[in-house]
Amino acid sequence: MRKTTQLKKLLQSNRLDFILEAHDGLSAKIVEEASFKGIWASGLSISAAMGVRDSNEASWTQVMEVVEFMSDNTTIPILLDGDTGFGNFNNMRRLVKKLEQRNVAGVCIEDKLFPKTNSFIGGENQPLADIREFCGKIKAGKDTQIDPDFCVVARIEAFIAGWGLEEAMKRATAYYEAGADAILVHSKISTPDHILSFMKHWKEKCPVVIVPTMYCKTPTETFEKAGVSLVIWANHTLRSSIASMQDVAKRICEEKSVANIEREIVPVKEIFRLQNVAELKEAERRYLPEVEVVKGIILAASKGKNFGDLTDKKPKCMLEVFGKSILSTLVQTMNSFNIKDITVVTGYKSKAVDLPNINKVLNKDYDRTGILYSLSLASDKLDGETVISFGDILFEEYILQGILEDDADIVLAVDTSWWQGKKKTRVIDAVIGEETPSDSYLSKRGVRLKGIGSNIDHNKAHGEWIGLVKVSSRGAEIIKRESKAYERTCKGSFKTASMVDFINYLLSKKIEVKIFYFRGHWLDIDSLEDLSYGYKQGL
């Protein structure tokens, strides 16, 4: 049902209905969720929310912008407090046209002069509009509307201005004959006497609307028996919000803390709900190209046995190379590729791993378990495309870029210049691929891994795996599934298994693992000599 039709039915029904004030898109949504059937877009409240007086200091286009947000955020009808129509008959015509364009159901105009003054501020001294001029304004609005159910409500200020029932009746009759869909009778005395006397003489010529702000103690049944069609609660969301904001602001200032306030106010997620953030997320899923967020897992549980007293109070990953800890450099390198969701598996001196913006998973048995076990502890973080790195390596950014650009489900970063290392007798995770790397194309992609391990003949090896691997979303699922299967297969030895053991298990299951070849520009920090070398190289 159109909003205009909803409002017209509210006005013309045989029962008393109610609408509540709102002054912006958020309060309008709250009114609708409270099960009101309509919204009063209050001129007083909208201007107050802007911090200006209710004297047409806010231009009609500024009011229109607010009402547009209110209309867009709700499905129930809005009746706009249109003051005097913001000018003469011509302004009224443009107002109605613009309201219909914004799906606003109706407008209420009052028979005072432009610029208006709020009725409760010296109302008895406010002059009223000429009856014929105001009737022309009503006719202009009705002639302009395209939707036959758009409503023009004529507000009578005779009682406010100190006139009696006779003047109010004369004006009501003229406005009704000019085409008004309803009459709003306004009063500022504390009893309903003005309203009841008007209703007694009106004889239900057209619907009557009231605003019982000043005579709010009157029982609702009184209005119902008198034949009133619609009650407007005109400023109560604004007034309640002001009271709450004043109290909260004062308490925060006095207490210099928000701790005691938090339990009394809505959580931020309630704001998101009212803003319908969930709909935007769903729309993004439908309309935006899918961009997978890459995660990072850094395996850094070990103490580091070859560093003497340097690791008495902190783990190897927190040792400094070139002025920064190994771990902070790793995190920074990942961050440079927008990898922000990073989980670090810690163990020895876990509290010393105090970098901001990382997730920590603790391996309590770090001194009795292998690196595969550390990875298994972070399996719930292995969700979607993920870069997995040992916590004691440093490498240039282009190496990480290379494995990220490879579309393989599992791809290892392999250095082809391992044989040029400073420690030719060191233990390495040697790699053999289906294709041999060449000097002319060292960053070759798509090469299948045939074998990996420290027992591979160095004369046959094509490179060294540096402890860096990228898995796709599918690769992450493979790793999680097969690690569970591997645990069942090797039973007790799972806890001490290495990543190389697991990779060989994957190969035995005919699961494809690929290689990204590169040449140099990385460092394995495994000794004091490595630390010294890192300083010299500026890594």
VEXFI-341647 format. One record per residue (C-alpha): residue number from 1; residue in one letter; y, x, z. Coordinates in nm, 2 decimals. Layout:
N
> nr;rest;Y;X;Z
> NUM;A;Y;X;Z
...
END
This chain:
539
> nr;rest;Y;X;Z
> 1;M;0.00;0.00;0.00
> 2;R;0.34;0.13;-0.09
> 3;K;0.57;0.24;0.20
> 4;T;0.83;-0.02;0.09
> 5;T;0.57;-0.29;0.10
> 6;Q;0.45;-0.18;0.45
> 7;L;0.81;-0.21;0.58
> 8;K;0.87;-0.54;0.42
> 9;K;0.55;-0.68;0.58
> 10;L;0.66;-0.54;0.92
> 11;L;0.99;-0.73;0.89
> 12;Q;0.84;-1.05;0.76
> 13;S;0.53;-1.08;0.98
> 14;N;0.51;-1.35;1.25
> 15;R;0.46;-1.10;1.53
> 16;L;0.69;-0.85;1.70
> 17;D;0.64;-0.49;1.57
> 18;F;0.78;-0.16;1.68
> 19;I;0.90;0.16;1.51
> 20;L;1.00;0.49;1.68
> 21;E;1.27;0.74;1.62
> 22;A;1.20;1.08;1.45
> 23;H;1.44;1.35;1.34
> 24;D;1.24;1.60;1.13
> 25;G;0.90;1.64;0.96
> 26;L;0.72;1.74;1.28
> 27;S;0.84;1.46;1.50
> 28;A;0.78;1.21;1.21
> 29;K;0.41;1.33;1.21
> 30;I;0.39;1.29;1.58
> 31;V;0.52;0.93;1.56
> 32;E;0.26;0.84;1.29
> 33;E;-0.02;1.00;1.50
> 34;A;0.09;0.79;1.79
> 35;S;-0.01;0.48;1.58
> 36;F;0.34;0.35;1.52
> 37;K;0.36;0.15;1.20
> 38;G;0.70;0.28;1.10
> 39;I;0.97;0.55;1.17
> 40;W;1.33;0.51;1.24
> 41;A;1.52;0.81;1.09
> 42;S;1.79;0.81;1.34
> 43;G;2.14;0.94;1.24
> 44;L;2.21;1.03;1.60
> 45;S;1.89;1.23;1.64
> 46;I;1.91;1.40;1.30
> 47;S;2.27;1.51;1.35
> 48;A;2.19;1.62;1.71
> 49;A;1.89;1.83;1.59
> 50;M;2.14;2.00;1.36
> 51;G;2.38;2.06;1.65
> 52;V;2.66;1.84;1.52
> 53;R;2.81;1.51;1.63
> 54;D;2.71;1.17;1.51
> 55;S;3.03;1.13;1.32
> 56;N;2.92;1.20;0.96
> 57;E;2.96;1.57;1.03
> 58;A;2.63;1.62;0.87
> 59;S;2.67;1.54;0.50
> 60;W;2.46;1.27;0.34
> 61;T;2.28;1.53;0.13
> 62;Q;2.18;1.72;0.45
> 63;V;2.05;1.40;0.60
> 64;M;1.86;1.33;0.28
> 65;E;1.69;1.67;0.29
> 66;V;1.57;1.61;0.64
> 67;V;1.44;1.26;0.55
> 68;E;1.26;1.40;0.25
> 69;F;1.06;1.64;0.47
> 70;M;0.98;1.34;0.70
> 71;S;0.86;1.13;0.41
> 72;D;0.65;1.40;0.26
> 73;N;0.48;1.46;0.60
> 74;T;0.38;1.10;0.67
> 75;T;0.22;0.79;0.52
> 76;I;0.40;0.52;0.71
> 77;P;0.74;0.37;0.61
> 78;I;1.07;0.52;0.71
> 79;L;1.38;0.31;0.77
> 80;L;1.68;0.54;0.74
> 81;D;1.98;0.50;0.97
> 82;G;2.23;0.52;0.68
> 83;D;2.55;0.49;0.89
> 84;T;2.81;0.31;0.67
> 85;G;2.63;0.40;0.35
> 86;F;2.82;0.73;0.35
> 87;G;3.12;0.58;0.16
> 88;N;3.19;0.28;-0.05
> 89;F;2.96;0.07;-0.28
> 90;N;2.93;0.36;-0.53
> 91;N;2.80;0.59;-0.26
> 92;M;2.56;0.32;-0.15
> 93;R;2.42;0.29;-0.50
> 94;R;2.35;0.66;-0.52
> 95;L;2.20;0.66;-0.17
> 96;V;1.95;0.39;-0.26
> 97;K;1.86;0.57;-0.58
> 98;K;1.79;0.89;-0.39
> 99;L;1.60;0.72;-0.11
> 100;E;1.36;0.56;-0.36
> 101;Q;1.31;0.89;-0.53
> 102;R;1.20;1.03;-0.19
> 103;N;0.96;0.74;-0.11
> 104;V;1.18;0.61;0.18
> 105;A;1.11;0.25;0.24
> 106;G;1.45;0.12;0.34
> 107;V;1.80;0.19;0.47
> 108;C;2.01;0.03;0.75
> 109;I;2.39;0.03;0.71
> 110;E;2.64;-0.07;0.97
> 111;D;2.97;-0.26;0.92
> 112;K;3.20;0.00;1.05
> 113;L;3.44;0.24;0.87
> 114;F;3.36;0.58;0.72
> 115;P;3.35;0.83;0.89
> 116;K;3.16;0.65;1.16
> 117;T;3.15;0.71;1.53
> 118;N;2.85;0.65;1.75
> 119;S;2.85;0.30;1.88
> 120;F;2.82;0.41;2.24
> 121;I;3.13;0.63;2.23
> 122;G;3.43;0.39;2.27
> 123;G;3.27;0.13;2.05
> 124;E;3.50;-0.15;2.16
> 125;N;3.79;0.04;2.00
> 126;Q;3.62;0.09;1.67
> 127;P;3.74;-0.12;1.38
> 128;L;3.49;-0.32;1.17
> 129;A;3.45;-0.31;0.80
> 130;D;3.60;-0.59;0.59
> 131;I;3.33;-0.85;0.54
> 132;R;3.38;-0.88;0.17
> 133;E;3.37;-0.51;0.12
> 134;F;3.05;-0.47;0.32
> 135;C;2.89;-0.76;0.13
> 136;G;2.97;-0.58;-0.19
> 137;K;2.80;-0.27;-0.05
> 138;I;2.48;-0.47;0.03
> 139;K;2.48;-0.62;-0.32
> 140;A;2.53;-0.28;-0.48
> 141;G;2.23;-0.15;-0.29
> 142;K;2.01;-0.44;-0.38
> 143;D;2.12;-0.43;-0.75
> 144;T;2.04;-0.06;-0.76
> 145;Q;1.69;-0.06;-0.62
> 146;I;1.40;-0.05;-0.86
> 147;D;1.12;-0.12;-0.61
> 148;P;1.14;-0.49;-0.53
> 149;D;1.02;-0.43;-0.17
> 150;F;1.28;-0.17;-0.09
> 151;C;1.47;-0.30;0.22
> 152;V;1.84;-0.31;0.29
> 153;V;1.90;-0.39;0.66
> 154;A;2.26;-0.49;0.76
> 155;R;2.36;-0.38;1.11
> 156;I;2.62;-0.59;1.29
> 157;E;2.86;-0.41;1.53
> 158;A;3.06;-0.72;1.64
> 159;F;2.92;-0.72;1.99
> 160;I;2.97;-0.34;2.02
> 161;A;3.33;-0.37;1.91
> 162;G;3.41;-0.64;2.17
> 163;W;3.39;-0.95;1.94
> 164;G;3.20;-1.25;2.04
> 165;L;2.90;-1.45;1.91
> 166;E;3.11;-1.64;1.65
> 167;E;3.21;-1.31;1.47
> 168;A;2.85;-1.19;1.49
> 169;M;2.72;-1.51;1.34
> 170;K;2.98;-1.51;1.06
> 171;R;2.90;-1.16;0.96
> 172;A;2.53;-1.21;0.98
> 173;T;2.54;-1.52;0.75
> 174;A;2.76;-1.34;0.50
> 175;Y;2.53;-1.04;0.49
> 176;Y;2.22;-1.25;0.46
> 177;E;2.38;-1.44;0.16
> 178;A;2.47;-1.10;0.01
> 179;G;2.10;-1.01;-0.01
> 180;A;2.02;-0.82;0.31
> 181;D;1.65;-0.82;0.38
> 182;A;1.71;-0.82;0.76
> 183;I;1.99;-0.83;1.02
> 184;L;2.01;-0.57;1.29
> 185;V;2.21;-0.70;1.59
> 186;H;2.34;-0.43;1.81
> 187;S;2.45;-0.45;2.17
> 188;K;2.54;-0.20;2.44
> 189;I;2.53;-0.42;2.75
> 190;S;2.25;-0.37;3.00
> 191;T;2.11;-0.73;2.96
> 192;P;1.97;-0.90;2.65
> 193;D;2.23;-1.18;2.66
> 194;H;2.40;-1.09;2.33
> 195;I;2.06;-1.08;2.15
> 196;L;1.93;-1.40;2.30
> 197;S;2.24;-1.59;2.22
> 198;F;2.24;-1.47;1.87
> 199;M;1.87;-1.56;1.82
> 200;K;1.93;-1.90;1.96
> 201;H;2.19;-1.98;1.69
> 202;W;2.03;-1.78;1.40
> 203;K;1.75;-2.02;1.33
> 204;E;1.53;-1.75;1.16
> 205;K;1.73;-1.73;0.84
> 206;C;1.59;-1.38;0.79
> 207;P;1.42;-1.12;1.01
> 208;V;1.62;-0.97;1.30
> 209;V;1.59;-0.62;1.42
> 210;I;1.71;-0.49;1.76
> 211;V;1.77;-0.16;1.93
> 212;P;1.72;-0.21;2.31
> 213;T;1.85;0.13;2.42
> 214;M;2.09;0.00;2.68
> 215;Y;1.88;-0.31;2.78
> 216;C;1.55;-0.13;2.79
> 217;K;1.43;-0.30;3.11
> 218;T;1.40;-0.63;2.94
> 219;P;1.04;-0.74;2.91
> 220;T;0.90;-0.71;2.56
> 221;E;0.78;-1.07;2.58
> 222;T;1.14;-1.19;2.60
> 223;F;1.21;-1.05;2.25
> 224;E;0.89;-1.19;2.12
> 225;K;0.97;-1.54;2.24
> 226;A;1.32;-1.52;2.10
> 227;G;1.18;-1.45;1.75
> 228;V;1.28;-1.09;1.70
> 229;S;1.09;-0.93;1.42
> 230;L;1.13;-0.55;1.48
> 231;V;1.22;-0.34;1.78
> 232;I;1.35;0.02;1.72
> 233;W;1.30;0.27;2.00
> 234;A;1.59;0.47;1.86
> 235;N;1.62;0.81;2.02
> 236;H;1.33;0.87;2.26
> 237;T;1.15;1.16;2.09
> 238;L;1.47;1.35;2.07
> 239;R;1.57;1.29;2.43
> 240;S;1.22;1.37;2.56
> 241;S;1.21;1.70;2.36
> 242;I;1.55;1.80;2.50
> 243;A;1.44;1.74;2.86
> 244;S;1.13;1.94;2.80
> 245;M;1.31;2.23;2.62
> 246;Q;1.58;2.25;2.89
> 247;D;1.31;2.27;3.17
> 248;V;1.10;2.53;2.99
> 249;A;1.40;2.74;2.89
> 250;K;1.53;2.74;3.25
> 251;R;1.20;2.83;3.40
> 252;I;1.13;3.12;3.16
> 253;C;1.48;3.26;3.23
> 254;E;1.43;3.23;3.60
> 255;E;1.07;3.36;3.61
> 256;K;1.12;3.62;3.35
> 257;S;0.77;3.53;3.23
> 258;V;0.59;3.27;3.02
> 259;A;0.26;3.29;3.22
> 260;N;0.32;2.97;3.42
> 261;I;0.45;2.78;3.12
> 262;E;0.16;2.84;2.88
> 263;R;-0.08;2.59;3.04
> 264;E;0.19;2.32;3.03
> 265;I;0.28;2.34;2.66
> 266;V;0.08;2.30;2.34
> 267;P;-0.10;2.60;2.20
> 268;V;0.03;2.75;1.88
> 269;K;-0.28;2.61;1.70
> 270;E;-0.15;2.26;1.76
> 271;I;0.16;2.34;1.57
> 272;F;-0.06;2.47;1.28
> 273;R;-0.25;2.14;1.30
> 274;L;0.06;1.93;1.27
> 275;Q;0.17;2.15;0.98
> 276;N;-0.16;2.08;0.81
> 277;V;-0.24;2.45;0.77
> 278;A;-0.61;2.36;0.71
> 279;E;-0.52;2.18;0.39
> 280;L;-0.34;2.49;0.26
> 281;K;-0.64;2.70;0.33
> 282;E;-0.86;2.46;0.14
> 283;A;-0.61;2.45;-0.15
> 284;E;-0.60;2.83;-0.16
> 285;R;-0.98;2.83;-0.18
> 286;R;-0.96;2.59;-0.48
> 287;Y;-0.67;2.73;-0.67
> 288;L;-0.62;3.10;-0.59
> 289;P;-0.85;3.37;-0.74
> 290;E;-1.10;3.48;-0.48
> 291;V;-0.99;3.80;-0.32
> 292;E;-1.25;3.94;-0.08
> 293;V;-1.12;4.10;0.23
> 294;V;-1.29;4.44;0.28
> 295;K;-1.39;4.53;0.63
> 296;G;-1.46;4.86;0.79
> 297;I;-1.73;4.98;1.03
> 298;I;-1.70;5.33;1.18
> 299;L;-2.00;5.47;1.36
> 300;A;-1.86;5.69;1.64
> 301;A;-2.08;5.66;1.95
> 302;S;-2.18;6.03;1.99
> 303;K;-2.03;6.28;2.23
> 304;G;-2.05;6.59;2.00
> 305;K;-2.26;6.86;2.16
> 306;N;-2.10;7.16;1.99
> 307;F;-1.74;7.14;2.12
> 308;G;-1.77;7.27;2.47
> 309;D;-1.52;7.13;2.72
> 310;L;-1.32;6.96;2.44
> 311;T;-1.55;6.66;2.47
> 312;D;-1.56;6.64;2.85
> 313;K;-1.32;6.35;2.86
> 314;K;-1.33;6.21;2.51
> 315;P;-1.58;6.17;2.23
> 316;K;-1.59;6.38;1.91
> 317;C;-1.41;6.11;1.71
> 318;M;-1.10;6.15;1.93
> 319;L;-1.07;6.53;1.87
> 320;E;-0.76;6.62;1.68
> 321;V;-0.74;6.77;1.34
> 322;F;-0.40;6.85;1.20
> 323;G;-0.22;6.67;1.49
> 324;K;-0.42;6.34;1.47
> 325;S;-0.76;6.23;1.60
> 326;I;-1.04;6.21;1.35
> 327;L;-1.07;5.84;1.42
> 328;S;-0.70;5.76;1.37
> 329;T;-0.71;5.95;1.04
> 330;L;-1.02;5.75;0.93
> 331;V;-0.85;5.42;1.03
> 332;Q;-0.53;5.52;0.85
> 333;T;-0.72;5.60;0.53
> 334;M;-0.89;5.26;0.54
> 335;N;-0.56;5.09;0.62
> 336;S;-0.41;5.24;0.30
> 337;F;-0.66;5.03;0.11
> 338;N;-0.57;4.71;0.31
> 339;I;-0.89;4.75;0.52
> 340;K;-0.74;4.61;0.84
> 341;D;-1.05;4.45;1.00
> 342;I;-1.21;4.76;1.14
> 343;T;-1.49;4.78;1.39
> 344;V;-1.57;5.10;1.57
> 345;V;-1.91;5.15;1.74
> 346;T;-1.83;5.35;2.05
> 347;G;-2.06;5.51;2.31
> 348;Y;-1.97;5.82;2.50
> 349;K;-1.63;5.78;2.68
> 350;S;-1.57;5.45;2.51
> 351;K;-1.25;5.39;2.71
> 352;A;-1.09;5.70;2.55
> 353;V;-1.11;5.53;2.21
> 354;D;-0.78;5.35;2.26
> 355;L;-0.65;5.30;1.91
> 356;P;-0.46;4.97;1.85
> 357;N;-0.58;4.70;1.61
> 358;I;-0.95;4.79;1.61
> 359;N;-1.26;4.60;1.73
> 360;K;-1.49;4.79;1.95
> 361;V;-1.87;4.75;1.99
> 362;L;-2.04;4.95;2.27
> 363;N;-2.36;5.14;2.22
> 364;K;-2.46;5.19;2.59
> 365;D;-2.77;5.40;2.48
> 366;Y;-2.57;5.64;2.26
> 367;D;-2.74;5.95;2.39
> 368;R;-3.09;5.81;2.32
> 369;T;-3.04;5.62;1.99
> 370;G;-2.97;5.70;1.63
> 371;I;-2.69;5.60;1.40
> 372;L;-2.88;5.32;1.24
> 373;Y;-2.91;5.16;1.59
> 374;S;-2.53;5.18;1.63
> 375;L;-2.49;5.00;1.29
> 376;S;-2.73;4.73;1.40
> 377;L;-2.51;4.66;1.71
> 378;A;-2.23;4.58;1.47
> 379;S;-2.44;4.36;1.24
> 380;D;-2.23;4.05;1.31
> 381;K;-1.93;4.24;1.17
> 382;L;-2.12;4.32;0.86
> 383;D;-2.00;4.01;0.67
> 384;G;-1.87;4.05;0.32
> 385;E;-1.77;4.37;0.14
> 386;T;-1.77;4.65;0.39
> 387;V;-1.71;5.02;0.41
> 388;I;-1.93;5.20;0.65
> 389;S;-1.83;5.55;0.76
> 390;F;-1.96;5.81;1.01
> 391;G;-1.70;5.87;1.28
> 392;D;-1.68;6.25;1.23
> 393;I;-1.58;6.29;0.87
> 394;L;-1.25;6.32;0.69
> 395;F;-1.19;6.26;0.32
> 396;E;-0.92;6.22;0.06
> 397;E;-0.82;5.87;-0.03
> 398;Y;-0.95;5.89;-0.39
> 399;I;-1.31;5.91;-0.26
> 400;L;-1.27;5.58;-0.08
> 401;Q;-1.10;5.43;-0.39
> 402;G;-1.39;5.54;-0.60
> 403;I;-1.66;5.36;-0.40
> 404;L;-1.44;5.05;-0.36
> 405;E;-1.40;5.03;-0.74
> 406;D;-1.78;5.05;-0.79
> 407;D;-1.93;4.71;-0.82
> 408;A;-2.27;4.82;-0.70
> 409;D;-2.42;4.63;-0.40
> 410;I;-2.48;4.96;-0.22
> 411;V;-2.30;5.28;-0.32
> 412;L;-2.30;5.62;-0.16
> 413;A;-2.02;5.88;-0.18
> 414;V;-2.19;6.20;-0.29
> 415;D;-2.02;6.54;-0.31
> 416;T;-2.15;6.75;-0.60
> 417;S;-1.99;7.08;-0.47
> 418;W;-2.20;7.09;-0.15
> 419;W;-2.33;7.43;-0.25
> 420;Q;-1.98;7.57;-0.23
> 421;G;-1.96;7.49;0.14
> 422;K;-1.86;7.75;0.40
> 423;K;-2.19;7.72;0.58
> 424;K;-2.46;7.76;0.33
> 425;T;-2.74;7.73;0.58
> 426;R;-2.63;7.40;0.73
> 427;V;-2.84;7.09;0.73
> 428;I;-2.73;6.85;0.46
> 429;D;-2.83;6.50;0.34
> 430;A;-2.92;6.62;-0.01
> 431;V;-2.92;6.36;-0.29
> 432;I;-3.10;6.33;-0.62
> 433;G;-2.98;6.09;-0.88
> 434;E;-3.13;5.96;-1.20
> 435;E;-2.85;6.14;-1.39
> 436;T;-2.71;6.49;-1.32
> 437;P;-2.34;6.51;-1.26
> 438;S;-2.14;6.72;-1.50
> 439;D;-1.82;6.92;-1.47
> 440;S;-1.66;6.70;-1.74
> 441;Y;-1.73;6.37;-1.56
> 442;L;-1.77;6.42;-1.19
> 443;S;-1.66;6.07;-1.09
> 444;K;-1.95;5.91;-1.28
> 445;R;-2.04;5.56;-1.16
> 446;G;-2.35;5.36;-1.18
> 447;V;-2.60;5.64;-1.12
> 448;R;-2.91;5.53;-0.94
> 449;L;-3.02;5.71;-0.63
> 450;K;-3.38;5.85;-0.66
> 451;G;-3.41;6.04;-0.33
> 452;I;-3.21;6.15;-0.02
> 453;G;-3.29;6.37;0.28
> 454;S;-3.26;6.71;0.44
> 455;N;-3.60;6.81;0.30
> 456;I;-3.50;6.79;-0.06
> 457;D;-3.51;7.13;-0.24
> 458;H;-3.15;7.24;-0.27
> 459;N;-3.22;7.38;-0.61
> 460;K;-3.30;7.03;-0.73
> 461;A;-3.03;6.84;-0.54
> 462;H;-2.74;6.69;-0.73
> 463;G;-2.51;6.66;-0.43
> 464;E;-2.47;6.58;-0.06
> 465;W;-2.41;6.23;0.09
> 466;I;-2.11;6.26;0.32
> 467;G;-2.18;5.97;0.55
> 468;L;-1.97;5.71;0.36
> 469;V;-2.11;5.40;0.20
> 470;K;-1.97;5.07;0.06
> 471;V;-2.17;4.75;0.04
> 472;S;-2.07;4.43;-0.14
> 473;S;-2.11;4.09;0.02
> 474;R;-2.46;4.08;-0.13
> 475;G;-2.52;4.44;-0.01
> 476;A;-2.42;4.35;0.34
> 477;E;-2.68;4.07;0.35
> 478;I;-2.94;4.31;0.21
> 479;I;-2.86;4.57;0.49
> 480;K;-2.88;4.30;0.76
> 481;R;-3.21;4.16;0.63
> 482;E;-3.38;4.49;0.56
> 483;S;-3.27;4.65;0.88
> 484;K;-3.45;4.37;1.07
> 485;A;-3.76;4.42;0.85
> 486;Y;-3.74;4.80;0.90
> 487;E;-3.72;4.75;1.28
> 488;R;-4.04;4.54;1.26
> 489;T;-4.21;4.80;1.04
> 490;C;-4.12;5.12;1.24
> 491;K;-4.12;4.94;1.58
> 492;G;-4.03;5.19;1.86
> 493;S;-3.89;5.45;1.63
> 494;F;-3.61;5.22;1.50
> 495;K;-3.38;5.32;1.79
> 496;T;-3.38;5.68;1.69
> 497;A;-3.39;5.63;1.31
> 498;S;-3.11;5.78;1.10
> 499;M;-2.92;5.62;0.81
> 500;V;-3.11;5.85;0.57
> 501;D;-3.44;5.71;0.71
> 502;F;-3.32;5.36;0.64
> 503;I;-3.19;5.44;0.29
> 504;N;-3.53;5.59;0.20
> 505;Y;-3.69;5.27;0.33
> 506;L;-3.46;5.07;0.09
> 507;L;-3.57;5.29;-0.20
> 508;S;-3.94;5.23;-0.10
> 509;K;-3.87;4.85;-0.12
> 510;K;-3.73;4.90;-0.48
> 511;I;-3.38;4.81;-0.36
> 512;E;-3.12;4.96;-0.58
> 513;V;-2.88;5.21;-0.43
> 514;K;-2.62;5.38;-0.64
> 515;I;-2.41;5.70;-0.63
> 516;F;-2.04;5.77;-0.67
> 517;Y;-2.01;6.14;-0.76
> 518;F;-1.70;6.34;-0.66
> 519;R;-1.62;6.70;-0.60
> 520;G;-1.50;6.84;-0.27
> 521;H;-1.20;6.72;-0.06
> 522;W;-1.39;6.61;0.25
> 523;L;-1.50;6.76;0.58
> 524;D;-1.78;6.70;0.83
> 525;I;-1.65;6.78;1.18
> 526;D;-1.96;6.91;1.35
> 527;S;-1.85;7.23;1.53
> 528;L;-1.55;7.42;1.66
> 529;E;-1.56;7.61;1.33
> 530;D;-1.52;7.28;1.14
> 531;L;-1.21;7.20;1.35
> 532;S;-1.06;7.53;1.27
> 533;Y;-1.14;7.49;0.90
> 534;G;-0.98;7.15;0.91
> 535;Y;-0.66;7.29;1.04
> 536;K;-0.66;7.56;0.77
> 537;Q;-0.72;7.31;0.50
> 538;G;-0.47;7.06;0.63
> 539;L;-0.73;6.78;0.63
END
